[in-house]
Amino acid sequence: MKETDRARVVVVGAGFAGLHAVRRLAKARIRVLWVDGRNYHCFLPLLYQVATAGLEPQEIAYPARSILRRFPTAEFRLAHVVGGDPAARTLVTAAGERIGYDRLIIAAGGAAEDFGVAGARDSAFRLYDLEDARLLRNHMLRVLEEAEALEDPAARAALLTFVIVGGGPTGVEMAGALAEFRTHVVPRDYRKVTAEAVRIVLLEAGPELLPPFTPRLRERARRDLVGRRVDVRSGARVTRITPDAVELATGETISARTTVWAAGIRAAPVTADLGLATGKSGRVRVDPTLRVPGYPEVFAAGDVAIVDGAERLPQVAQVAIQQGEHAAANVLRGLRGEPCLPFQYRDKGSMATIGRSHAVAMIGRFQVTGRPAWFLWLAVHLVMLIGFRNRLVVLVNWAWSYLTYDFGLRAIVGTEPERTAGNARATDTDRRQTRVG
Ligand SMILES: Cc1cc2nc3c(=O)[nH]c(=O)nc-3n(C[C@H](O)[C@H](O)[C@H](O)COP(=O)(O)OP(=O)(O)OC[C@H]3O[C@@H](n4cnc5c(N)ncnc54)[C@H](O)[C@@H]3O)c2cc1C
């Protein structure tokens, strides 16, 4: 029997890298076990639209089992990997199950990096999965309800200040979407809360927003945000976050009941659990073929990996997609007895939207702004979404918002108590501990 017939490949992670790795292997009729702690692929680039009530959570999620319907050699396992022994080729799940493999692709993505800023973990909201987006949306809607019932202007001002930390694409897109919400939804839904009373502050520690973009596009994004009354501050380093305020290195304190942390990313904690060598932000070190040094049967791809010699590759969807496919292709080569090939990134461009009819895009030498960039952004995101039904629903939602200036339904769904300093959302580590214990 050939090795390609009996080998079992395990892929950890149902994000962009894992999805594309699994598809590639399954198309080659390799036995694949796809493992993820949640049962769906989540389209993270549209998470901020869920957080701002533009889209519903299920519109950007697609069940892993539906993706595998067409692939008889691939199976899915709902399990959270909490450890393993690469030397013995086994993984251990939170339920205590041991999963053996012949080849492993780690595609577990990332989690928020707090850079040691006090309170960033407990007092700020992050945006890394659907639960984060749901909690943030509920909190925002509750804060607006509370402000509507308040008479004291100072207390109302703090309630209505939304601070976003991090001027990368996530922070910029979140600020743009909140500004839209303020302009088009607040005046319609609320009687006492006015759009003018809602303050949005975007803080970036570096000198400029959107560091990967050209100076012209960075400046354009800044102008578009300022034009939408977002208070954009560069060189603004946050030193502490509490449930009621954000403190800056300059000594300034901004009273705010909502702080969104969009400042950085580190590798998913599973990298430490597996005891593999890690680099910057806990990412698994891989050689240029995406193989983990010392373990020729283990590969890593996407946000979780850092490639020797290509450390500056951005943690974006295209890198994850291409690395997932490449890791799978190298697994197939290895099974056929052929040498692995080095990964080469083909940059297809970058884009960020700043709300309705405003976006910046960089495609090769071309720089696009304004409405054309926005339509391009819409088209690219629709094409990348998984599932025809999701594409259709998102398209209808966007068309509806465009024509009516209205957002999605703004129901507060869920029973979690309102967030206070003492009961801030569970961190990734808390969730893992809950699962294990
Ligand atoms: C809010 C936000 C907006 C973004 N916007 C853009 C954008 O506009 N354009 C762009 O190109 N990129 C964007 N990105 C970045 C892009 O989404 C990531 O680079 C990409 O998702 C990385 O893919 P991945 O497969 O490596 O990881 P992920 O997509 O994060 O997937 C990782 C998967 O691993 C699973 N997992 C983690 N740990 C375990 C474990 N221990 N056991 C089992 N399963 C586990 C997770 O549940 C998850 O499903 C954005 C990211 C965020 C968070």
The ligand as a Gaussian input file, in Angstrom:
#p B3LYP/6-31G(d) Opt

LIG

0 1
 C      -11.506000      41.544000      13.480000
 C      -10.557000      41.092000      12.414000
 C      -10.584000      41.701000      11.166000
 C       -9.709000      41.287000      10.170000
 N       -9.782000      41.884000       8.923000
 C       -9.016000      41.419000       7.940000
 C       -9.139000      41.943000       6.617000
 O       -9.932000      42.853000       6.366000
 N       -8.359000      41.405000       5.630000
 C       -7.480000      40.395000       5.890000
 O       -6.828000      39.915000       4.972000
 N       -7.317000      39.887000       7.116000
 C       -8.071000      40.369000       8.150000
 N       -7.938000      39.841000       9.402000
 C       -6.910000      38.829000       9.635000
 C       -7.365000      37.475000       9.149000
 O       -8.694000      37.243000       9.532000
 C       -6.432000      36.428000       9.727000
 O       -5.131000      36.691000       9.245000
 C       -6.865000      35.033000       9.312000
 O       -8.137000      34.738000       9.837000
 C       -5.850000      33.994000       9.800000
 O       -6.313000      32.736000       9.439000
 P       -5.878000      31.462000      10.267000
 O       -6.461000      30.287000       9.570000
 O       -4.420000      31.476000      10.494000
 O       -6.538000      31.632000      11.705000
 P       -8.070000      31.873000      12.150000
 O       -8.893000      32.374000      11.022000
 O       -7.959000      32.698000      13.379000
 O       -8.558000      30.429000      12.539000
 C       -8.000000      29.692000      13.583000
 C       -8.938000      28.541000      13.964000
 O       -8.266000      27.707000      14.898000
 C       -9.162000      27.322000      15.913000
 N       -8.388000      26.995000      17.114000
 C       -7.555000      27.801000      17.796000
 N       -6.991000      27.137000      18.818000
 C       -7.487000      25.874000      18.772000
 C       -7.277000      24.733000      19.579000
 N       -6.433000      24.748000      20.598000
 N       -7.964000      23.598000      19.277000
 C       -8.818000      23.569000      18.227000
 N       -9.040000      24.638000      17.425000
 C       -8.381000      25.773000      17.696000
 C      -10.059000      28.537000      16.093000
 O      -11.300000      28.165000      16.696000
 C      -10.203000      29.017000      14.655000
 O      -11.321000      28.442000      14.026000
 C       -8.789000      40.252000      10.425000
 C       -8.756000      39.632000      11.679000
 C       -9.636000      40.041000      12.666000
 C       -9.602000      39.370000      14.006000

